[in-house]
Amino acid sequence: MGSFNIDIDRTNNIFKAKVEGTFSPEDGMESVKAYQASLASITPSEYEIHIDCTELNVSSPSTLPILEGCFQMYKQDGFKNVVLTLAKNPILKMQLGRVARTVGLENCEINEV
């Protein structure tokens, strides 16, 4: 089961999200709704989005379209920068990097801890 948490750091203009586990399509849709509700209170072009993926599992093929949709939203919403933080997981890093390239998210940075 996948979970997510959103926190907005208004002092440093960082939209923080933490995603964990394995997302089902339903989990993905719930996270999109929470993201959109939180986004209404900020101007994305003034913010970076930092996503903590250190406890995220590799996505199944059935959830990849939702993941692509999320990356597309980050691009369309116009965040200054998209920063993904991962534990050392080469497969997840490749998967997220490929999704970012697929949607043309050029300001995406993937960091390993």
N, C-alpha and C positions, 0 to 999 in steps of 0.2 A: 504494500500500500504506500502511496506517495503522500507526502505532506509538504506544506509550504507555509512560510511566515513572511510578512512584509513589515518593514519598519522604514519610516522616512526621517532621515537626518537633515532637518531643515537648516541647521547651522552650517554644515559642510556641503549642502546641496547634493546629497547622495540618497538615491532610492535603493534601499537594501532589501534583497529577497533571499531567503534560504529555502532550498528545495532538498528533500530527502527521500530516500527509498525508491520504489519502483512505481511509476505513475501509470494508472489505467486511463483510458480515454475520459472517464468520468472525473478522475482526480485532475486531469489536465484542464477540463472545462471549468471546474471549480476554481482552479488557480487563475485562469484567465479572467473570470468574473471578479475575483478579489483584486487582481492587478488593475483592471479597468476602474473599479470603484476607488482604489487608492490613488490612481493617476489623476482623477478629477480634481484633487486638491493641490496639484503642483503644475508648473510649466516645464514639461520634460526637456525642452531645449536648454534650460538652465541647470539641468541635473545630469549626473552620471548614474547609471544603474549598475550596481554591484550584486552579482548573484553568487551566493555560496553554494557550490555543487559538491562540497567535500564528502557528503553522505548520499549523493545521488547515484543510483544504479544506471547502467546502460539501458537505453530505451528499447523497447521491443518494436518490431516493424509496424505494429498496429498503432503505436503512439507517435511515430515519427512525423506524420502530417500535423499533429497538434504542436509538437516541438518546433517544426518549421513555421507554423502560424505564429507562435510566440516570438520567434526571432524576427519575423516579418513585422509584428507589432512594434518591437523595440526600434526597428529601422524607421517605420512610418511615424512613430511618436516623436522621433527626432532627439533622442538622448545624445548628450555630448560624447559619451563614451559608454561602451558596454564591457564590463569586466567580469569574467567568469573565473572563479577560483575552484580548483579541483584537487583532490588527493591524487597521488601518482596512480593514474589509471589510463594507460595508453589507448585502450579501446574507446573509453568515454571521451578522451581528448580528441581522438580522430573523428568520432561521431559528431561532437559539438562543432568542431572546426569545419567539417563537411557541411553541416546544416547552415552555419554562418555564411559559408561561401555560396551555397545554393541560393540563398535569399539575397545575396549581395550586401550583407552586413559588414561593411568595410572597417568600421570603428570598433570591432570586437577584439578583445584581448583575452587570451586564455593563460592563466597562471596556475602553476602547480605548487602545492605546499608539502 
